[in-house]
């Protein structure tokens, strides 16, 4: 098992989860974070830290797409190991549906 970051993170990119991760397995894209599934130790401390409920165990049904997206982008996006300010408009996107189709970017973020 591993944890994954899903669509709810897009355009919100709160980094509370990064701060508690004991193995630094988060990677930063332009407008979301991902978890490297081979680095995640399945401790689960990140899941309750996400204010938009974007982190889920990969054992939940229907998350295959997100597991692959996390795997793919964690190989090319920069590692992030400390908390950053969320985008100024993050709260406006918290409850938006269909964010992947509307807003996903495969561009890397800044990392640490």
N, C-alpha and C positions, 0 to 999 in steps of 0.2 A: 504494500500500500504506500501511497504518497499523497501529498496534498497538491491541489492545483488552484490556480487563480482563474476565475471565470469572467464573463462579460461585465459583471457588475463593477469591476475595477476600472473599466474604460472611462476615461475623462474624469475620474475621481482621483485615482492614484494616491490614496492615503497611504502613508508608509509606517503606520503604527506596527504592522506585522514585521517589518524589517528589523525594528529595534529589538524584538524579543527572540528572533531566530538564533539558536545556538550554533548553527553551522553555516550561516551566511549563504543560503541557497536561493536568494531572491535576485532577480535580474530586472533591469529597468528599460522599458520601452518608452517611446515618445509620450504615450498617454495611458499606459498600464504597466503593471508588474507581472512577472511570471515566476514560477518556482521550478528549479531544475529537479526533475523527478529522481535522478540518480544520486543527487546530493541530499535530498530531504531525508531526515531520519524518522519521519512519521511521529514526531513528538506531539504535534497538535497545538503547541502554544500559540501559534500565529492565528489560528482560526477564530478564537473569540476576540482577538484584537482588532479585527477588520470591522469598521463601523458600517460598511455596506453589505456585509455577509458575502463577500466575493471569494472566500477561501473555503474549499470543500475537500473532503477525502475522495480520492479517485474511485472508491468503492460505491459511491452513489451512482444510480443508473443515469445514463445519458451524458456522461462526461468524457467520453472517448475523444471527441473533437478537441476539448480543452486540454486533455492530457497531451495530445500531439502538439497543440499550439504551444503549450508550456515547454515541452521538450525542444521543439524546433527553435524557439526564440531565446531560450536560456543558453543555447550554444553560440549565439551571435551578439546578444545584447550585453551591455556591461553589468558587472556585479554591483549591487547596492547593499551596503552594510550599516547604514545609519539613517535615521529618520530625517525627512525633509518636509518642508511646507507643502501642503496639498495645493493643487492649482486653485487660484482665487475663485473660479467658478465651479468648483467641484460639487458643492451642495446643489447646484442647479441640475446636475446630472444624476444624482443619487438614485432616483426612482424611475429614470427613463428606461423604456423597453427598446429592444432592437438596437442596442448600442454597437454591437459588432458590425452590422451592416452599414450603419450610419457614420461611425467614428473610428473604427479600428485603424491603427497605423502600425506597420511593421518596422518603422524607423526606430533605431535605438535611442535610448535616453542618454543622460549624462553620466549615470553611475556615480561612484564615489571618487 
